[in-house]
């Protein structure tokens, strides 16, 4: 985003952007820590490294392209809801990506058309 776009951004959207990015950093930081600890404790396992790649990719896309990132986070949340359907902590896994996606959609620039 250029300086001119940042200056022209209304304060309400700027607040949504800050909230979305803080939530994204907290979510990515937690899962990076969790998956890194899992990778160290289960050394030959490949799954934590795949998870780290997915979290990293989702974070970069959601940071750089808010609308596409919101769709990617919602797709991830839908997959996680299916995969972890019988988990007691399902709302902890699915909830944050949905909230971050909503914040990204609220802060994303609107089309000029």
C-alpha positions, 0 to 999 in steps of 0.5 A: 500500500502506498503512502497516498493510499494510507493517508487517504484511508478513512480512520475506521478502515485503518482501525480494522486493518490494525486489528486484523494485522494484530490478530493475524500476528497473534494467530500466526505466532501461536501456531508457529510456536505450537507447530515448532514445538511439535516438530522438535518433539516429534522430530522425524514427523513431516506434518508439523513442517507442512503445518508451518508452511500452511500457516506461513502462506496464509499469513503472507496472503492475508497480510498482502492481499486482504480479500484473497487472504480472507477467502483463504482463511475461510477455506482453511476454517472450513477444512479445519471444521471438517478435519477436527469435527470431533475435537473439544477445542474446535472453536479455538481452531476455527474461530480465529481464522473466521474473525481475522477473515471478517476483519480483513474484509472490513478493511479491504479497499473497495473497488472504484467501479 
